[in-house]
Amino acid sequence: MLHRGHEHTGDTGGELTVPMAWLYAEYIADELLRTGDLMPPTSFEFRAGRDALALTVFLSDTDGELSCVRVVSHLEHWLSLTAYDHLWRDWVHDRLTTLTTESTGPSPDLALATSAWRWLEETELLAPDLDAVPGRTAPFGEDDGPKVWTPAWRLGLPLGHLAIHLF
């Protein structure tokens, strides 16, 4: 799963190891979100969606075949992983823990994935309160209504899911 520009023997001899698996996952996520045109690419919401989707793509590639296979063949699997009733947060935590445990040395792919996960968990974005009870308040316009601070992954995950649907 962790692609390298050369065979990894534990000692890179000063060579740069390129995080190709993570960069490819991030590229796929970026393209899916841009195609969906759901939010400006410069927004924090876009970053949340891109990082959540990139984690899904990266962590679901258990056989290291993603770069060899057409993206379209993976869309259904990514949809199931990002679905509302799927325990995505637990799945990400378990996969990162497993990969960290199985890693035989430093992995730039895993480091970038872990960094994205940390940002998604620690960053809160002001978003519409999706759990607000309808009818308890006056009607709101598109940008009005109750808002709550929510972890970035809780906003990015449904955006990523919708972007896959729109692809």
N, C-alpha and C positions, 0 to 999 in steps of 0.2 A: 504494500500500500504506500509506503514511503519511497517516492521516486527520487533517485539521485542522478547526478550527471556522470557518475562513475561508480564502480563497485565499492561498497563500503566495507572496509576491513577493520574499522575501529580507529585507525589512525589515518586522518585525511592528508597527512604530509603537507599541511599548510594550504591545501586546495580548498576552494570555496564549494560548499555543498549547496546547490540551488534547490529551494523548496518547491519543486515543480508540481507536486500533488496539490499543495495548498493554493498555489498561484492559479492552477487550472480550475480548481473548485471555485475560487473567488471570481475568476473570469466568467464561468458559467452562470454563477449567481448574478453577477453584474449585468450580463446580457439578458437574462430572463427578466430582471427588474426593469431594465431600460425598454425592453420590448413591451412590457405591460404598461409602461408610462403611468405608473401609479403615483409618483411623487418626484419632485426635483432631485436629480442625482447629487446635489450638494447638501441635501438635508440630512439631519440625524436619523430621520425615519428611514431614508434610503439606506444609510449605513447599517441600521439595525436589521433591515430586511436582507441586505446583502450578506452580512455576517451570519445571520441565522441560516440562510439558504446555503452559504458556503460551508458551514459546519455540517449541515445535512448531507451535502454532496460529498464532502471529504470523508466524513465518518461512515458513510454507507458504502464506500468503496473498499470492501473487505478483501477483495481478491487482487487489487491493484490493476484492474482492467479498465478503469474509467477513460483513460486517455486513448485506449484502443477501440472503444465502442462508441457508437452514435449516442449522443445525449438523449435523443427521443426515446430510446429503449429504456431509459432510467426514469422517465417522468412519472409513471404510475407509482413506482416505489417511493420516490420523493414525495408525491402527493400523500401516500399513506403515512409516511413518517411525520409530515407537517400537519396532518389532520387534527381538528379540534379535540377529538377524543383520544388521541395518541399522547402518551406521557413523554413528550419530546425532551423536556428538561432532564428527566431521569435518564433517558436513553443517552443523551449527550454526555452527562456526567459518567455513566457506566462505560461508554466507549472510550472517553478520554482517559479514565482510570485504567482500563484494560490496555490501551496503547502505551501509556506511560510505564506500566508494569512490564510489558513485553519488550519495550525498547531496549536495545543493546548499547545505546550510546545517545549522544545528543542528536536530536532531530529538528532541523529548522522547520519542517512541515508541522510537526507536533507543537513546536514552540509558538508558531503563528496561530494555529488553531486554539491553543490554550489562551493566548492573548486575546483573541476575538471573543472567546467564551467569557473571559474575565470582564471585558468591556460590556458585553451583553448583560451580564449579571449585576455588575456594579453601577452601571449608568441607568438613571431613571429619566424618562421622557414624559412630558405633560401630554396626555392623550385623552380622547373622549372616554367617559366612563361607560364601558360596554356592559357593566353589570347594573347600571341604573335602572330602576323600575319605571317603565313607561307609564305615562298618565299621572304620575305623582307631582309633576311640575308643569309649568306652562310650556306650550310648544316652543321649540327652539329653531333658530336658523341653522345653516350648515356649520358655521363656526362657533355657534353658541352652545349652551348646554353644559352639563356637569363634566368636569375634567378631573382626572386624578394623575398622580405621579405613579408611573408603572415601570418595572424593569424593562430595559430596551428589548429583551428577547420576547416579552409578551406582546409587544407591538410588531416587532420584526417577523416573528413566525407567521402570523396570518397574512402579512404582506407578501412574504415569500410564497406561501401556499397559493394565494390569489395570482401571483405572477406566473406560477407554473400552470394554473388553469387557463390563463390568458394566452399562454404560448401556444 
